Amino acid sequence: MRISVLGYIDDPSQNSIRIAQAWTLQRHNVQLLALSTSNVVEKVLKHEPEFCLVTMGRDFDHSILTELRDKGIFLVQWIPDEYGPGDQPGGMWFENIKGIYNLLMCETRGIVPLLKDYADEVIWIPMYFDQRFHKCTEKRGQHPFNIGFLGGANTTQSSIRQKFLNQLIKDGYDLQISGGYFNHDYGNLQKRIHNSKFFSDGILVGIEMVKFYSRAKIGLNFINDKLSQYDLGISNRAFKTIGSGCFLLTQEIEGLETLLIPGEHCITYSPMDYHDLTHKIDFFLKDERQRERIALQGQQHILKNYNIDIVTSLFIDEIKKRL
């Protein structure tokens, strides 16, 4: 198929780049353009795609794409986001895409019915794990540490993330943190944890991210309790943790069994209950055999069913049904 992909392309971790690469490997004729490209509409029209996929673009003027739709190009928006329309601040951008797209594909299943009037059709599509971009260069268990969390403090979305991390450190757990800018994100947390426990200062992507997870015996995920809670509203941190070969301990999430079966692919805890979290940390730190069995089963499940080639082929299948 002839396809145009529009998105942010300033670094290799961007979804638009990886989706375009996957489709190219599947032998589609793919044009990749930055949302900021001058004369972007003219360039898409010149490519003559069968459809044009846009990956988010909160600050982009989506109205300029109506010309593409008027000239018969099927417009698709892919939304890998936990926000719903009206959720502040991250969901306010939905008003800017209302009525422009033929199809919206959402990773958070619970927002699909809320967006039914925003496009001709709105569907749920699962998230993916990019097994090429996130390829591990270390054997599982090399240079191990007990617990890892990858992400900023995110206090605008979560009341418990920084609180629980602080308490784990105070209680003496072997914890490493990365993926945030510590002076900004964690502040006083630095005073309580030795520098060697900070894997790196800054965002981790690609091989370095996988290296972090391959070393952690347990990878944590937290609820964004300050946001509206939607069916299958889960961070892609879950797939990245499991796909990298790490044991995932994540919060209970409505609809999770659609993607991951607790006890087989991950373990869940009561999202606001620190004692439940530490009880399960203690149990699975001691039970290495069960922990690593779940970690391996989870990784095999993700690589078989949700690798980027499988999921982006599903994108194509869903779009073809509607052309």
DAZI-V343077 format. One record per residue. N is the residue number from 0. PSI is psi as a letter, one per 20 degrees, with the letter a starting at -180 (999 if undefined). Layout:
# DAZI-V343077
N/PSI, N/PSI
This chain:
# DAZI-V343077
0/q, 1/p, 2/q, 3/p, 4/p, 5/p, 6/a, 7/p, 8/k, 9/i, 10/q, 11/i, 12/i, 13/p, 14/h, 15/g, 16/g, 17/h, 18/g, 19/g, 20/g, 21/g, 22/h, 23/g, 24/h, 25/j, 26/k, 27/q, 28/o, 29/p, 30/p, 31/p, 32/q, 33/q, 34/h, 35/j, 36/p, 37/q, 38/k, 39/h, 40/g, 41/h, 42/h, 43/g, 44/h, 45/h, 46/h, 47/l, 48/q, 49/h, 50/r, 51/p, 52/p, 53/p, 54/n, 55/c, 56/m, 57/h, 58/j, 59/q, 60/n, 61/i, 62/h, 63/i, 64/i, 65/h, 66/h, 67/g, 68/g, 69/h, 70/j, 71/j, 72/p, 73/p, 74/p, 75/p, 76/p, 77/p, 78/n, 79/m, 80/q, 81/i, 82/q, 83/r, 84/p, 85/i, 86/p, 87/q, 88/i, 89/i, 90/i, 91/h, 92/i, 93/h, 94/h, 95/i, 96/i, 97/p, 98/j, 99/h, 100/q, 101/h, 102/p, 103/p, 104/o, 105/p, 106/h, 107/o, 108/h, 109/i, 110/i, 111/g, 112/h, 113/h, 114/j, 115/h, 116/j, 117/i, 118/r, 119/h, 120/q, 121/p, 122/r, 123/q, 124/p, 125/q, 126/r, 127/r, 128/p, 129/n, 130/i, 131/g, 132/h, 133/m, 134/p, 135/p, 136/j, 137/q, 138/p, 139/p, 140/i, 141/p, 142/l, 143/q, 144/r, 145/g, 146/p, 147/q, 148/p, 149/o, 150/r, 151/r, 152/h, 153/l, 154/i, 155/i, 156/h, 157/p, 158/i, 159/i, 160/g, 161/h, 162/g, 163/h, 164/g, 165/g, 166/h, 167/g, 168/g, 169/h, 170/j, 171/j, 172/q, 173/n, 174/p, 175/q, 176/q, 177/r, 178/j, 179/r, 180/o, 181/h, 182/h, 183/g, 184/h, 185/i, 186/d, 187/i, 188/h, 189/h, 190/i, 191/i, 192/p, 193/q, 194/h, 195/i, 196/i, 197/o, 198/g, 199/q, 200/o, 201/r, 202/p, 203/p, 204/r, 205/c, 206/h, 207/h, 208/g, 209/h, 210/g, 211/g, 212/h, 213/h, 214/h, 215/p, 216/h, 217/p, 218/p, 219/q, 220/q, 221/q, 222/q, 223/n, 224/i, 225/i, 226/q, 227/q, 228/p, 229/q, 230/p, 231/k, 232/n, 233/q, 234/q, 235/i, 236/h, 237/g, 238/h, 239/h, 240/g, 241/g, 242/h, 243/i, 244/j, 245/q, 246/p, 247/p, 248/o, 249/r, 250/q, 251/p, 252/p, 253/p, 254/j, 255/h, 256/i, 257/h, 258/g, 259/p, 260/o, 261/p, 262/h, 263/g, 264/i, 265/r, 266/q, 267/q, 268/q, 269/p, 270/h, 271/j, 272/o, 273/h, 274/h, 275/g, 276/g, 277/h, 278/g, 279/h, 280/g, 281/g, 282/g, 283/i, 284/h, 285/h, 286/m, 287/h, 288/g, 289/h, 290/g, 291/h, 292/g, 293/g, 294/g, 295/g, 296/g, 297/g, 298/g, 299/h, 300/g, 301/g, 302/h, 303/g, 304/h, 305/k, 306/r, 307/h, 308/g, 309/g, 310/h, 311/h, 312/h, 313/h, 314/g, 315/g, 316/g, 317/h, 318/g, 319/h, 320/h, 321/i, 322/999
